[in-house]
Amino acid sequence: MFRRQASWADSVNSDSPYPGLSSPLTSPPLLQARYSLGPDPAKWGCSLDLQDVDPDDELHQPDAKKPGDSDSRWGGHPLSLRGMSNIGCLFVLVVGLLVLFIGYPLLSFRQTELDASAAFNLGGRNGIPGNWGLIDAETPADAYAKASWVGGEEMQLVFSDEFNTDGRSFYPGDDPYWEAVDLHYWATNNLEWYDPEAITTSGGSLIITLSQKETHDLNYEGGALCAMQNKFCFTGGYIEASVRLPGVNNVQGLWPALWTMGNLGRAGYGASLEGMWPYTYDACDVGTAPNQTLNGQPLAATVNGDTGHGGELSWLPGQRLSRCTCAGESHPGPTHSDGSYVGRAAPEIDVFEAQITSIDSKLVPQVSQSAQWAPFDAAYEWHNSSDFYILADPTVSLMNTFRGSITQEATSILTNTDPLCYEGTGGCYSVYGFEYKPGFDDGYITWISNNKVAWTIKGGGVGADDQTQISARAVSQEPMYIIANLGMSTNFGKVDLAHLPFPCHLAIDYIRVYQPKSAVNIGCEPPGFPTQDYINTYIEAYTNPNLTTWRNDFGQKFPKSSLLGQC
């Protein structure tokens, strides 16, 4: 029951300070009172008979219509219009989800994958803004093709970096193709620590700085830059670089280098290299054995070797991934038609290693242009007859007296450089490179110095050697990656610390790679020479520089060998 509110006047005669309710109700009934229902349903004006049917009763009927009911207004039959509409909608929805989450990924996977690695650098920034392709957008148009140095098929540009963007960073993840290492290159007893901060770009060139700076308990800091781990590899062709050498042309001690290595080994990471560098071998014989001997034979593998190690020829541990590997052992493959594995390794071919050589009491600026090999010839004497070895100009080039040691055999020629193309004397740039064809008898390597042919070695130069009972070694068939570095080591020669003008800078104007138009083979996973699965399986060996050996530090075993009776 509702009550009206008393007026303020009514409250005057009330004992309460608030409006009272003492006056009788005289106003008309409120709206609520007109439509309120009494307690007796019979007075509501509705039928209370349970048998009466209201128009909306069917909506509240829980029993479904039986198939065939003619009065099925709501389409209870599955083949009714509404049933078919529901089924059709569900079908379209399911098909759409399948296409979105299964069909689209499969179609995308089958399409040619584009390399977008440049779009995923640390901090969400790109190493070369707007320039992510294998060919630098700033490479001149006239550099897109090049004639072969040996008269072969015209070659096309497949990779280039002009280094024209100043201030680039090469810390891991900062560049689409290059990565600077952060380690001590202990294998060659370097005097410096390699640090990514020592490498950048300036004035249109890559700059690697060697400075007198205490770091990591060493007194010098240098840099080493690699294009590897599936960033860029190539097999066959021609690599060329325009270079200004560091320091001055009459002070010894710097070790600037531009070189290549097979992708199954990582420079500076000893565990990845044990039993891999510098092998390039695909035979199952004593050449794959530790020290190149079995039961002390052959005799030629035990004498006339490294004079600093008792004349022994080889201290190599044996080829880890040889053709002798037993079936089922860990090996990247592939296999030959006879079921044996293809011999795999990490060979090395150098564009150049620059040095200042003392000749008749005169200091002469030179570059060593070489390849490293294993297993070794007797006394490290490769077959350097005129059939397999061509020296373009004997007035500026000569055979290197270093031909090998217990860890490598070297085929090397020293060529005089342009004395003005040094940082402190003239400052010009000179072109260096090598062209090569992988393989055995038809393989070759031709080196370029000062934009001229310096020398050539043919495959027969490292053919079979009867004295050490080894088979022919191949001109590298592995996918190769590029390394540029600047350091110092007494292993390489005298280091005149008193006169070196620190800081010194190795400058590279560009690096370009060409391949014959009919033999383009780029990438670190080429047909017949896979690398990625093996690297991923043993990724710590390729990412932890503190693991110096495969077996002792990394704790892995060499695969079993049929030659050693281990299968």
C-alpha positions in Angstrom: 0.0 0.0 0.0 1.4 3.4 -1.0 1.2 6.5 1.1 1.4 10.1 0.0 3.9 12.4 1.5 2.3 15.0 3.9 2.8 18.7 3.2 5.1 20.8 5.3 1.9 22.6 6.5 0.6 19.4 7.9 3.6 19.1 10.1 3.0 22.3 11.9 0.5 20.7 14.3 2.5 17.5 14.6 4.7 16.7 17.6 7.2 15.2 15.1 9.8 17.5 13.4 9.2 15.6 10.2 6.3 15.6 7.8 3.5 13.5 9.3 1.0 11.0 8.1 -1.9 11.9 10.4 -4.2 13.3 7.6 -6.6 10.8 6.0 -5.8 9.6 2.4 -8.0 11.7 0.0 -6.0 11.5 -3.3 -7.0 9.2 -6.2 -5.5 5.6 -6.2 -2.0 5.4 -7.6 -1.2 3.6 -11.0 0.3 0.7 -9.1 -2.8 0.2 -7.1 -4.9 0.1 -10.3 -3.0 -2.8 -11.8 -2.0 -4.8 -8.7 -3.3 -8.4 -8.6 -5.1 -9.8 -5.7 -4.2 -13.0 -3.9 -7.0 -15.0 -5.6 -6.0 -16.2 -9.2 -9.6 -16.8 -10.0 -10.2 -13.1 -10.0 -7.4 -12.4 -12.5 -9.6 -12.9 -15.5 -7.6 -15.9 -16.9 -8.6 -19.5 -17.4 -7.0 -21.8 -14.8 -7.9 -25.0 -16.7 -4.7 -27.0 -17.2 -6.1 -28.4 -20.5 -6.4 -25.1 -22.1 -3.8 -24.4 -24.8 -2.1 -21.0 -25.1 -0.6 -19.9 -28.5 3.0 -19.9 -27.1 2.8 -23.3 -25.3 4.8 -25.0 -28.1 7.8 -22.9 -27.2 7.9 -24.3 -23.8 7.3 -27.9 -24.8 10.5 -30.0 -24.0 9.5 -32.9 -26.2 11.1 -32.7 -29.7 8.9 -33.2 -32.8 9.2 -36.7 -34.2 10.4 -37.1 -37.8 7.5 -36.9 -40.2 5.4 -34.7 -38.0 3.4 -32.6 -40.5 2.9 -29.8 -38.1 6.6 -29.2 -37.4 6.6 -25.5 -37.7 10.2 -25.3 -36.3 11.8 -27.7 -38.8 12.5 -30.5 -36.4 13.4 -32.9 -39.2 17.2 -32.8 -40.1 16.4 -32.4 -43.8 14.2 -29.4 -43.2 15.3 -26.0 -44.5 16.5 -24.9 -41.1 18.3 -28.2 -40.4 20.1 -28.0 -43.8 21.0 -24.4 -43.1 22.6 -25.3 -39.7 24.6 -28.2 -41.2 25.7 -26.0 -44.1 26.9 -23.3 -41.8 28.9 -25.7 -39.6 30.4 -27.3 -42.7 31.6 -23.9 -44.0 33.0 -23.0 -40.6 35.0 -26.3 -40.3 36.4 -26.0 -43.8 37.4 -22.4 -43.2 39.3 -23.3 -40.0 41.0 -26.3 -41.8 42.1 -24.1 -44.7 43.4 -21.3 -42.3 45.4 -23.5 -39.9 46.4 -26.4 -42.1 46.0 -25.5 -45.8 47.6 -22.0 -45.7 50.7 -23.1 -43.8 51.2 -26.0 -46.2 50.9 -23.8 -49.2 53.2 -21.2 -47.7 55.8 -23.9 -46.9 55.9 -25.1 -50.5 56.5 -21.7 -51.9 60.1 -20.5 -52.4 61.3 -19.2 -49.1 62.6 -15.6 -49.2 65.5 -14.7 -46.9 64.1 -12.1 -44.5 66.8 -12.5 -41.9 67.6 -8.8 -42.2 64.3 -8.0 -40.7 64.9 -9.7 -37.4 67.9 -8.1 -35.7 68.3 -7.3 -32.1 66.2 -4.3 -30.9 64.0 -4.6 -34.0 66.5 -2.7 -36.2 68.0 -3.8 -39.5 71.7 -4.1 -40.2 71.4 -2.5 -43.6 68.2 -0.3 -43.6 66.2 -1.0 -46.8 69.0 -3.2 -48.3 68.6 -6.8 -47.3 69.3 -8.7 -50.4 72.4 -10.8 -51.2 73.4 -8.1 -53.7 74.0 -4.7 -52.3 71.7 -2.1 -53.9 74.7 0.3 -54.1 76.8 -2.1 -56.2 77.6 -0.4 -59.5 75.7 -1.7 -62.5 79.0 -2.4 -64.4 80.0 -4.8 -61.5 77.1 -7.2 -62.1 79.0 -9.4 -64.5 82.7 -10.4 -64.8 84.8 -12.4 -67.2 86.5 -15.5 -65.8 90.2 -15.0 -65.1 91.0 -18.4 -66.7 88.9 -17.9 -69.9 85.8 -19.7 -68.7 82.2 -18.8 -68.8 81.1 -15.2 -67.9 80.3 -14.9 -64.3 77.4 -13.2 -62.6 77.3 -11.3 -59.3 75.6 -13.4 -56.6 76.7 -11.5 -53.4 78.1 -8.1 -52.6 78.5 -5.7 -49.8 79.7 -2.2 -50.6 79.9 -1.1 -46.9 78.6 2.4 -47.8 76.4 2.9 -44.8 78.5 4.3 -42.0 78.2 3.2 -38.4 77.1 -0.4 -39.0 77.3 -2.8 -36.0 78.3 -6.4 -36.3 77.5 -7.7 -32.9 75.6 -11.0 -33.1 72.1 -10.4 -34.6 72.8 -6.8 -35.8 73.6 -7.6 -39.4 71.8 -9.9 -41.9 75.0 -11.6 -43.2 78.0 -10.7 -41.0 78.8 -11.4 -37.4 81.9 -10.3 -35.4 83.4 -12.8 -32.9 84.2 -12.2 -29.2 87.1 -14.4 -28.3 90.8 -15.0 -28.1 92.2 -16.8 -31.2 94.3 -19.1 -29.1 95.0 -21.6 -31.9 97.6 -19.3 -33.5 98.7 -17.7 -30.2 97.4 -14.3 -31.2 98.4 -11.4 -29.0 95.0 -9.6 -29.1 91.4 -10.3 -28.1 88.9 -10.2 -31.0 86.0 -7.9 -29.9 82.9 -6.8 -32.0 83.5 -3.2 -30.9 86.7 -3.1 -33.1 84.6 -3.5 -36.3 82.4 -0.9 -38.0 81.9 1.0 -41.3 83.2 4.4 -42.0 83.8 6.5 -45.2 82.3 3.8 -47.4 84.6 1.0 -46.1 84.5 -1.8 -43.6 87.0 -0.8 -40.8 88.7 -3.4 -38.5 90.8 -1.7 -35.9 93.8 -3.2 -34.0 94.5 -1.0 -30.9 96.8 -1.1 -27.9 94.2 -1.6 -25.3 94.0 -3.8 -22.3 91.1 -6.3 -22.6 90.4 -9.8 -21.2 93.9 -9.9 -19.7 95.5 -9.1 -23.1 97.2 -5.9 -24.1 95.6 -5.5 -27.6 92.2 -5.6 -29.2 91.5 -6.6 -32.8 88.6 -7.8 -34.8 87.4 -10.8 -36.8 84.2 -10.7 -39.0 82.5 -13.8 -40.3 79.7 -14.5 -42.7 78.6 -18.0 -41.6 76.1 -20.3 -39.9 73.7 -20.1 -42.8 74.1 -16.4 -43.4 76.0 -16.7 -46.6 78.1 -19.5 -48.2 79.2 -20.2 -51.8 80.6 -23.2 -53.7 82.8 -22.4 -56.6 83.2 -19.1 -58.4 85.2 -15.9 -57.7 85.5 -13.8 -54.6 87.0 -10.3 -54.9 87.7 -7.5 -52.4 89.1 -4.0 -52.7 91.5 -3.5 -49.7 93.7 -0.9 -48.1 96.2 -2.7 -45.8 96.8 -1.5 -42.3 99.8 0.2 -40.8 102.8 1.1 -42.9 104.7 -0.9 -45.6 108.0 -1.2 -43.7 107.1 -2.4 -40.1 106.6 -6.0 -39.4 104.0 -7.6 -37.1 100.4 -7.1 -38.4 98.4 -10.0 -39.6 95.5 -8.8 -41.8 93.7 -11.5 -43.7 90.7 -12.3 -45.9 89.9 -16.0 -46.2 87.3 -18.7 -46.5 86.5 -21.9 -44.6 84.1 -24.8 -45.0 80.8 -24.3 -43.1 81.3 -27.5 -41.0 84.0 -25.7 -39.1 83.8 -22.4 -37.2 87.0 -20.3 -37.0 88.1 -19.8 -33.4 85.8 -22.6 -32.1 88.3 -25.4 -31.5 85.8 -28.2 -30.8 84.1 -27.7 -34.2 87.5 -27.9 -35.9 89.1 -31.0 -34.3 89.4 -33.6 -37.0 87.9 -31.2 -39.6 90.4 -28.5 -40.5 92.2 -28.6 -43.0 91.0 -31.9 -44.4 89.5 -32.0 -47.9 89.4 -35.8 -48.5 87.0 -38.4 -49.8 88.9 -41.7 -49.6 89.0 -44.5 -47.1 92.7 -45.1 -46.5 95.6 -44.2 -44.2 95.1 -40.5 -45.0 92.1 -40.6 -42.6 94.0 -42.2 -39.7 95.5 -40.3 -36.8 99.0 -39.0 -37.7 98.4 -40.5 -41.2 99.8 -43.9 -40.0 98.6 -47.4 -39.2 101.0 -49.5 -37.1 103.8 -47.0 -37.7 103.5 -47.2 -41.5 104.1 -45.7 -44.0 107.6 -44.6 -43.1 107.2 -41.3 -45.2 104.5 -40.2 -42.7 107.0 -40.3 -39.8 110.0 -38.5 -41.2 111.0 -35.3 -43.0 108.2 -33.4 -41.5 108.0 -30.5 -39.0 111.6 -29.8 -37.9 110.2 -28.2 -34.7 108.6 -31.5 -33.7 111.2 -34.1 -34.3 110.6 -34.3 -38.1 107.1 -35.8 -37.6 104.8 -35.2 -40.5 101.4 -35.0 -38.9 99.8 -34.6 -35.5 96.3 -34.4 -36.8 93.8 -36.6 -34.9 92.4 -38.2 -38.1 89.5 -37.1 -40.3 86.4 -37.1 -38.1 83.8 -37.4 -40.9 85.7 -39.6 -43.3 84.6 -42.0 -46.0 85.5 -44.8 -43.6 82.8 -43.9 -41.1 80.8 -46.9 -40.1 77.1 -47.1 -41.1 74.8 -45.6 -38.5 77.4 -43.4 -37.0 76.9 -39.6 -36.6 77.7 -38.1 -40.0 76.1 -35.2 -42.0 76.1 -37.3 -45.2 75.4 -37.9 -48.0 76.4 -41.4 -49.1 78.1 -42.7 -52.3 76.4 -45.3 -54.5 78.4 -48.0 -52.6 76.8 -47.0 -49.3 79.9 -45.3 -47.9 79.7 -41.8 -46.6 81.1 -38.8 -48.5 84.2 -37.5 -46.7 83.4 -34.2 -45.1 85.5 -31.5 -43.5 86.4 -27.8 -43.1 89.0 -26.8 -45.8 90.5 -23.4 -46.1 91.3 -21.1 -49.0 92.8 -17.7 -48.4 92.3 -14.6 -50.5 95.4 -13.1 -48.8 97.4 -12.9 -45.6 99.5 -9.7 -45.7 103.0 -9.6 -44.3 106.2 -7.6 -44.4 109.1 -9.9 -45.5 112.8 -9.4 -44.9 114.6 -10.1 -48.2 118.3 -9.4 -48.4 118.0 -7.0 -45.4 115.2 -5.1 -47.1 111.6 -5.1 -45.9 109.2 -6.0 -48.7 105.4 -5.7 -48.4 103.8 -9.0 -49.7 100.7 -11.1 -49.5 100.6 -14.9 -49.0 97.9 -16.4 -51.2 97.4 -20.0 -50.3 95.2 -23.0 -49.6 95.6 -25.4 -46.6 95.3 -29.2 -47.1 95.1 -32.5 -45.3 96.3 -35.2 -45.4 99.9 -34.3 -46.2 102.3 -35.2 -48.9 105.7 -36.6 -48.0 107.9 -33.7 -46.6 104.9 -31.3 -47.5 106.1 -31.4 -51.1 103.0 -31.0 -53.3 103.2 -31.6 -57.0 104.4 -28.2 -58.1 105.5 -29.2 -61.7 104.5 -26.9 -64.6 101.6 -29.3 -65.3 99.9 -28.3 -62.1 101.3 -24.9 -61.1 101.4 -21.6 -63.0 103.3 -18.5 -61.8 102.0 -15.5 -63.7 105.0 -13.1 -63.1 108.1 -14.5 -61.4 109.5 -11.0 -60.9 106.8 -10.2 -58.3 105.9 -13.6 -57.0 107.8 -16.6 -55.6 107.2 -19.8 -53.8 106.7 -19.5 -50.0 109.3 -21.3 -48.0 106.7 -22.4 -45.5 105.1 -25.5 -46.9 103.6 -27.1 -43.9 103.7 -28.2 -40.2 102.3 -30.9 -38.0 98.8 -29.4 -38.4 98.7 -28.3 -42.1 100.1 -28.5 -45.6 100.2 -25.2 -47.4 100.3 -24.4 -51.1 101.4 -20.8 -50.9 102.9 -18.1 -53.2 104.2 -14.7 -51.9 103.4 -11.7 -54.2 104.7 -8.2 -53.8 101.9 -5.7 -53.0 101.5 -2.1 -54.2 103.5 -0.3 -51.5 101.2 2.7 -51.7 98.1 0.8 -50.8 98.7 0.9 -47.0 97.0 3.0 -44.4 100.1 5.1 -43.5 101.8 5.2 -47.0 99.6 6.4 -49.8 96.3 5.0 -48.7 95.2 3.5 -52.0 93.1 0.4 -52.4 94.2 -2.8 -54.2 92.0 -5.7 -55.5 92.6 -9.2 -54.2 90.7 -12.4 -54.9 90.6 -16.0 -56.0 88.6 -18.0 -58.6 88.1 -21.7 -58.1 86.4 -24.8 -59.4 85.7 -27.5 -56.9 86.7 -31.1 -57.7 89.7 -33.2 -58.4 91.5 -33.4 -61.8 89.5 -30.6 -63.3 89.6 -28.5 -60.1 91.7 -25.3 -59.8 92.4 -22.2 -57.8 93.6 -18.9 -59.4 94.6 -16.1 -57.1 94.4 -12.4 -58.0 96.7 -9.7 -56.5 96.6 -6.0 -57.4 93.9 -6.9 -59.9 96.2 -9.2 -61.8 96.6 -13.0 -61.9 99.3 -14.0 -59.4 99.3 -17.8 -59.7 97.2 -21.0 -60.3 97.2 -24.5 -58.8 95.4 -27.3 -60.6 93.8 -30.3 -59.0 96.7 -32.5 -59.9 99.0 -30.4 -57.7 97.4 -32.2 -54.7 96.9 -35.5 -56.3 97.7 -38.9 -54.8 101.1 -39.4 -53.1 102.6 -42.9 -53.3 105.1 -42.2 -50.5 102.5 -41.4 -47.8 100.0 -43.8 -49.5 97.3 -41.2 -49.7 94.7 -40.5 -52.4 94.0 -37.2 -54.2 92.7 -34.3 -52.2 89.9 -32.2 -53.7 89.8 -28.5 -54.4 87.2 -27.7 -51.8 83.7 -29.0 -52.5 82.3 -27.7 -49.2 80.1 -24.6 -49.0 82.5 -21.8 -48.0 82.0 -18.8 -45.8 84.0 -15.5 -45.6 86.2 -14.3 -42.8 88.1 -10.9 -42.5 90.4 -10.2 -39.5 93.2 -8.1 -38.2 95.5 -9.4 -35.4 99.1 -10.2 -34.5 101.0 -13.4 -33.7 104.6 -14.4 -33.6 103.4 -17.7 -35.3 103.0 -15.6 -38.5 106.3 -13.7 -38.2 108.2 -11.1 -36.3 106.1 -8.6 -34.3 107.8 -5.1 -34.1 105.7 -3.7 -31.2 108.1 -0.8 -30.7 107.4 0.6 -34.2 103.8 -0.4 -35.1 101.7 2.7 -35.3 98.7 1.9 -33.1 95.8 2.0 -33.8 96.0 0.3 -37.2 93.0 -0.1 -39.5 92.3 -2.7 -42.2 89.9 -1.1 -44.7 87.8 -3.1 -47.2 85.9 -1.0 -49.7 83.8 -3.9 -50.9 83.5 -7.7 -51.0 81.8 -9.3 -54.1 81.2 -13.0 -55.1 80.6 -14.1 -58.7 79.7 -17.5 -60.1 79.4 -18.9 -63.7 75.9 -18.4 -65.0 75.5 -22.1 -65.5 76.9 -23.1 -62.1 75.3 -20.7 -59.5 75.6 -22.5 -56.1 75.0 -20.3 -53.1 73.8 -21.2 -49.6 75.2 -23.2 -46.7 73.0 -26.3 -47.5 73.9 -27.0 -51.2 72.9 -30.2 -52.9 75.2 -33.1 -51.9 76.8 -31.2 -49.0 74.4 -30.6 -46.2 75.6 -28.9 -43.0 72.7 -27.4 -41.0 71.4 -30.6 -39.3 74.8 -31.6 -38.2 75.6 -28.1 -36.9 72.3 -28.0 -35.0 72.9 -31.4 -33.5 76.2 -30.2 -32.0 75.4 -26.5 -31.7 77.4 -26.0 -28.6 80.6 -26.8 -30.4 79.8 -24.0 -32.8 78.7 -21.4 -30.2 81.0 -22.0 -27.2 84.6 -20.8 -27.9 85.7 -22.2 -24.6 85.3 -25.8 -25.9 88.7 -26.2 -27.5 88.5 -29.9 -28.4 85.7 -32.2 -29.7 86.6 -35.1 -27.5 88.0 -33.8 -24.3 86.2 -30.5 -23.8 83.0 -31.2 -25.6 82.9 -34.8 -24.5 82.0 -36.3 -27.9 83.5 -39.3 -29.6 84.8 -39.6 -33.2 82.6 -41.8 -35.3 83.8 -45.4 -35.6 86.0 -46.2 -38.6 86.0 -49.3 -40.8 89.7 -48.7 -41.6 90.5 -49.0 -37.9 88.3 -52.2 -37.6 85.7 -50.5 -35.4 82.5 -51.3 -37.3 
